[in-house]
Amino acid sequence: MAKLPPQFLARLGAEQAGNLQEIVDIIGEELAAVCEANRKDHREARGDNAHTYGTNNYHHLRFRLDGRLEDDPRGSIVHWKNAYKISVGPITLGIYALGSYGEDSINESFPDDSATKRDYGNHNRDQLTLFEVDPAAPLPAEAAYALDELIVGHFSNPREGLTKWYVGAYVIDDEGTRSWAWHERQDEAGEGFAPAPRRDPIVPFSAGEVEPLEVRPRRDRAKRAE
């Protein structure tokens, strides 16, 4: 079962809280399956790299969630600004890669490299205006757990696959500073997604087994002219 703060779940009510946890579980299942499939299919010899791995994860996960959540009354996919998000009652879930390795810090990782991703942090900042918040003090729990725009943030790489993933809410303040209002790690050691030992970095060409390529002989010019 998805691990989400009790105070956050309590404000949703039992039914919506249950729906959200079940949808997060579905996301976790599909995320793990996609990262593992793309890890196994990764071939440096044909030009695969960290970028192609990440792009495949994004599109394959989107495709699988489209199928899993079609006509699901608990939640739905909303296609939005050339991206997608998942709506569960009042809660919005955006799913984004935040890093690569288990050692990467969640507190230094944010989905903020596009306007669409920054919308999550900006919308949460706007929602905080409903509360009396001291910018110099830690965010009060009643304000942090009232935020509706959540991120499912994952860390993975083509050597290890999925290393860890989180659910949380982040905020961009008026000065552009980013911070997590809260986050909960969803995997634990022994559950299959624990950070694996750091391996050697990927290089452009591998000394490993190379896929056979079919090479057809070129026809000479005389034959091509016939």
NORTA-V799546 format. One record per pair of residues at least 24 apart in sequence whose C-alpha atoms are under 6 Angstrom apart, sorted by the first residue. I is the first residue (numbers start at 1). J is the second residue. D is the distance in Angstrom with one decimal. If there is no record, write none. Layout:
BEGIN
[[I | J | D] [I | J | D]]
END
This chain:
BEGIN
[[8 | 145 | 4.8] [19 | 74 | 5.3] [35 | 161 | 5.2] [35 | 162 | 5.7] [36 | 161 | 5.4] [39 | 158 | 4.8] [39 | 161 | 5.5] [91 | 148 | 4.8] [92 | 149 | 5.0] [92 | 150 | 5.9] [93 | 150 | 4.9] [93 | 151 | 5.5] [94 | 151 | 4.9] [94 | 152 | 6.0] [95 | 151 | 5.9] [95 | 152 | 4.6] [96 | 153 | 5.2] [97 | 153 | 5.6] [97 | 154 | 4.9] [97 | 155 | 5.9] [98 | 153 | 5.7] [98 | 154 | 5.6] [98 | 155 | 5.7] [99 | 155 | 4.6] [100 | 155 | 4.6] [100 | 156 | 4.4] [100 | 157 | 5.1] [101 | 155 | 5.9] [102 | 163 | 5.4] [102 | 195 | 4.4] [120 | 149 | 5.7] [121 | 170 | 5.3] [121 | 171 | 4.1] [121 | 172 | 4.8] [122 | 172 | 5.5] [124 | 171 | 5.7] [125 | 171 | 5.6] [144 | 181 | 5.3] [163 | 193 | 5.5] [163 | 194 | 5.9] [163 | 195 | 4.6] [164 | 193 | 5.8]]
END
